């Protein structure tokens, strides 16, 4: 028998780390994960409500600068995702485990302190994004209700509360299979309405919008771009599904992140191009962020376009809302060992997840862009920049030992890791400076 260490040292002969085997009657069948399935997981995780904030934060800089910014942030997210895959793969090798979660990898490499920092960032990200989704979803819901019933705009707190109780209640009362089918139907609506949006909005593009460039305004959009392109938390699951096959993992991360990038670029161009200079005059309502989607929802680009923007926006938010509620439910369920069986036992868990963001959203209905900005600046910088780079740095130091079986998935050595950390710290420092100077 050949020792496992000898096999692992010759990485070119190893196509995968382990195999998913299941008994089918008396036969043992291999159940490999597919590149297509893992690619879809990454793309689906990335495409969420973050896309709705892009036009508002990219409008001040213009189409060309924001396109360059999106590509740069995507490259950063790609390197980050590959670093997470690298440390997960190497941890599974050394620990002899067939699966491990993101926070589990952090604890194994950076210890309790690192896991505490990552856990805090993870918790902040989920709560901040839930606040953003609830407020924006409630605003769109309230506007639609007012239009249907031909009444004045409803109070913001009413929309926020209705959105939370409606979709949170469906998740609380519905069975998991029902929620899964419902979410799939919502995703279908998002895809169809998105394609319709591209078609209709593409006909309204103003060529003059391509000429406007303000590169100095690009910096304020980076944090929201980072939120929109975040997928690193599902990379450990992809590594498990693809049985530790490094080639397939790279392929899934690359293709799975490119698909949302193309969608975001197309979305950014058609929305910014559809907002003519005439629409911008006299539309300021005192908010710190002007949202071009709000103008389009109100019919600024035509009734059908406004309707499609509203449908796409609401259902993109709902699908993201469902995913992040489940994420927090699983996290709190593990921490407090709270069951999700009977309705009575699930109520404290759902209350802990839904009521804090609903309360904050009710008190500050215009917090959508602020929540996304802070999430991108702090949580994504930590989870997608600092933590992966530190974990890889520590693992690569061990790689220098003669008996190490670790292999890097990202070139550039320590220079790449320093750049990753430097960019994250720069984003955080810029935001802190803005807070103190306001």
N, C-alpha and C positions, 0 to 999 in steps of 0.2 A: 504493500500500500504506500502510495506517495504521500508524504506529509503535506498538510494544507499550506504550510508556510512556503514550501517549494513551489507549489502551484501558484500561489498569490504573487510571488516575486516575479514570475514570468507573466505579466499582465496581458501580453498579446495573445496568450493561449486561452485566456478566460473570457468567454463571451458574456457571462452573467454570474452574479454572486451566489444565487440560489435558484430554486425552482418552486413554483406554486404547483403542488400536487394534490389531487383530490381523488378519493375512492368513488368509482362509479360501478356499483355492484361488486364484482370481484376484481375489477381492473383498476389500476392506478393511472390516472390521466394527468397529463401536463396541462395546466391552465395559465398560459402566459398572458401578461397584460399587453395591450396593443399600443403602438405609437399613436395611432389615431385617437384612441380613447384618452390617453394621457395628454395629448395635444388639446383635445376638446376641454379637458378639465382645466388646464392652464388658461386657455382662451376664455372659457366661461367665467372663471374666477376674476379675470382682469376686466372683462366687459361688465361694468356695473354703473351705478348712479354717478360715479366720478366724471363720466363723460358729459353730464349735464352742466357741470361747472366750468368746463373748458372754454366755451365761447366767451363767457363773462370775463375770465382772467386773461385770455389771449387777445381780446379785442383791442386793448390799449397799445399792444406791440405791433399788431398787424399780422397778415397771413404768412409772409415769408419768414420773419423772425420766429413766430410761434411754431411754424413747421420745423425749423432748425432745432428749436428747443425741445419739441416732442421727440425728435430722433435722438438727440443727445441724452434725454432722460431715459428713453427706451434702452439705449446702449448701457447706461448705468444699471438699469433694472436687470438687463440680460446678464451682465457680469455678476451682479448680486445673486441672481437665481442659480447660476452655475457654481458660485462659491457655496451656496447652501447645499446644492446637490453633492458637491465635492466632500464637504465635511460630513454630510449624512452618510454617504457611501463608505467613507473611511471609518466612521464610527460603527456602522453595521459590520464591517469587516473585523475590527478589533474586538467588538463586543460579542460577535457571533449571533447577532439578532437579525430576524427577517424583516422587522419594521420598527420604526421609532419616530415619534412626532417632533415637530420643530422645537418646542420648549424642552423636550427630553434630550435632544442633541445639544442644546445650549448648556443644560445642566451637566451633561457628561464631560463637555470640553472646558467650560468656563466656571463650573462649580455653582454653588448655591447663590452667590452674589450675582453672577452673570444671569442665572435663571430668574432671579428676583427682578433685575433690571429689564430683562426681556418680557417677563410676565406683566410688569407694570406698564410697559409700552404697549403690549398686546391688549391689555384691559382698557387703557386709555383710547386706543385706536377704535376698539369696538364700540365703546360708549359714545365717543365723539362722532363717529360715523352714523350711529343710530340717531343721535340728536339731529344731525344734518338731514338724514333721510326722512325722519318724522316731520320736521318743520317744512321741508320742501314738498314732501308728499301731501301734507295737510294743506299747504297753500294752493297747490294745483287742484286738490279735491274740492276745497272751498270755492275756488274760482269757477270750476265746472258746475258745481251745484247752484251757484248764484246765476250762472248763465242759463242753465236749464229751467230754473224756476223764475227767471226774469225778476230777480230782486237785487238789492244793493249787495256789495261785497260783504260776505259774512265775516265776523270777527276771526282773527288769526287763531286764537286759542281754540275755537270751535273746530276748525279744520284739523289742527294738530291732534286734538283729543279724539276726533272721529276716526282719523287715519290709524292711530294707535289701537284704539278699541276694536275697530273693524278688522284689520289684518292681524293684529295680535290675538284677537278673540278667535279668528279662524284657525290660527296655529294652535291655540290653547285647546279648542274643542275638537279639532279635526285629527283624524288618525294620520300617522306618518305617511302611509301610502297615498292617502287622499291629497295631502300637502304636496307630495312629490309630483303627482299628476297635475295638480293645479299650477304648481310652479313651472312645469314643462309647458303648459298652455300659455302661461304668462310670457315665457321666453319666446314662444312662437309669435305672440303678438308684438313683442319687442323687435324681433327680426323683420317681420312684415312691415311694421310701421317705420322702421329705420330705412328700409329699401324705398318705401314710398316717399320718405323725407328727402332722401338723396335725389330722387327723380324730380320732385316738385321744386325743392329749393335750388337744385342745379339750374333750373330755368330762370331763376331770379338773380343769379350771380351778377354783380356789378364789376366790370373789369377794372374800374378805378380803385377798388378796394385792394387789389394786388400791388398797387403803387405805394400805398401807405406803409411806412416802416418806422418803428420807434424801438430800436434795440435796447434802449435804457429801461423800458418798461417790462422787458422779458423776465427779469429776475423775480418779480412778484408772482409770476405764473408757475414757477418751477415746482413749488410745493404741491399745488393741486395736480400738476402733471404727474408727480410721483405717486400721489394717491390713486389716480386713474390707472396707472400702469403697474400697480402692486399685485404680485401673485406669489411671492416667495413663501408664504405660509403653507402652500399646498405642495411645494417641491418635494419634501420628504415622502409624501404619499405617492408621488410620481416615481420616485426611486424604488419604493416598495412594489408598486404595480409592474414596473419594468424589470424586476428581479435583479436590480443592481447592474444592468447592462449600460455601461458608460456611454456607448455610442448612441443607443436609443434615447437615453436620458437627455443628452445634448440636443439631439434632433427634436425631441418633444418640446423642450424649453425654447429653442430657437423659433420653431414654427408656431408654437402656441403663443408666443409673445409678439410675433410679427403680425399675426392676424388682427389682434386688437389695435396695433399701431396703425395699420392700413385703414381700419375703420375710423380711428380717431383723427387721422390726417384728413380723410375725406369729409368727415363730419365738421371739422374745424374750418375747412375751406368753404364748404357750401353754406354754413351758418354765417360766418363772417362776411362772405361774399354776398349774402342775401340781405344783409342789414345795410341799406343805403344811407348816405349821409343825411338825407331828409328825415329819416326815422329817428336820428339821434338828437335832433334839435328839439329842445323843449320837453324832453322825456325824463329829465332828472327828477327824482322824487325824494332826494335827500339821502338816499342810501349810499353807503361807501362803495358799493360795487354796482355798476350798471349791467343788467342781465339782458342780452339781446334776445334770449329765448322768451323772455316775458313780453317783449314787443311782438314777436312772431305768434305767441299763444293768443295775444289780444287781436290778431288778425292783420298785423302790419304787413305780412307777406301774402295775404289772401286767406279766405275762410278755411279752405281745405288744408292748407299748410299749417295754419294755426291749430286745427283739430288734430292733425297728425303729430305735431310737436307735443301737444298735451297728452295724447295717448302714449306716445313713446316715452315721454318723461315720467309719467305716473307708473307705468309698468316696469320701466328700468329701475325705478326706486323700489317698487314692491319686491322684485326678484332679489335685489341686493339686501333689502330689509329682512327677508326670510333667511337668507344665508347668514347674516350677521347675528340675528336672534338665535339661530341654532348654534352658532359658534360660542356665544356667551352662555347658552344653556348647558352645553357640554363642559365648558370651563368651570362654571359654578357647580355643576353636578359632580365633577371630579373633586373640587376643593371641599365642598360641604357634604359630599356623599349623599346628595338629595335625590330621591327617586323621581322618575317622570312617568309613573304608572297611572294611578288614580288621579282624577281631576283635583281632588282635595289636596293631595300631596304635591301636585305640580304648581298649585297657586302661588306658594311663597317663592318658588324659583322664577316663574314668569313675572311676578311682581318686582323682583330684584332686577330683572333684565329690562322691563318695559317702563316702569313708573319713573325712575330717575331721569332718563332722556326725555320722556313726555313732559315731565314737570319743567325741566330746563327749557325745552322747546316752547312751552306755553308762556314762560316768563320772558323769553327772548325769541320771538318768531323769526327775526331776521338773522339768525345765527348760522345759517346754512354755509355760506362761504367762509366765515370765521372758523367753523368747526373743521372744514376740509383743510384750510390753511394750516391750522395748528396740528392736525393729524399728519399731514405731509411733512411739516417741519420737524416735529419731535418723534412721533411714533415710527413713521416710515424711515426717517434718518437712522434711528436706532436699530429697528428690525431689519431694514433692507440695506443698510450701509455699514454701521459700526460693528454690530454683532457678527455678521458673516465674515467680515474682514479679520476681526480679532480671533474668531474660531479657526479660520484658515491659517492665520499667522502661527498660532500655537501648534496646530497639526503639522505644519510644514517644518517647524523646528524639530519635531519628533521624527519627521521623514528623513532627516539627515543621519539618524542612527542606522547602523548596519542592518538591523533586523526589521526595519520599518517596511510595511506593505502599502503605505499611503501613496496615492497618485493624484497630482493636481489636474483639474479640469479647466483652469483658467491660466493663460500664459502671463508673463510679465513679472513674476516673482513678487518681492516685497514692494516694488515700485507701484504695482497695481493696487495692492492692499493699502498703501499709504495714500494714494489718490482717492480711493473709496472712502477712507476715514476722513480725509481732508475736506472732501466735498460735503459730507454729512455734517461735520463740525461747522463749516462755513454757513450752511443753511440755518443751522440752529443759532449760531452767533448773530446772523443777520436778523433773525426774528426777535431774539432777545433785545438787540439794539433798537429795533423798531418799537418794542413794547416800552422801553425806558424813555424813548424820545417823544412818544405820543403825549 
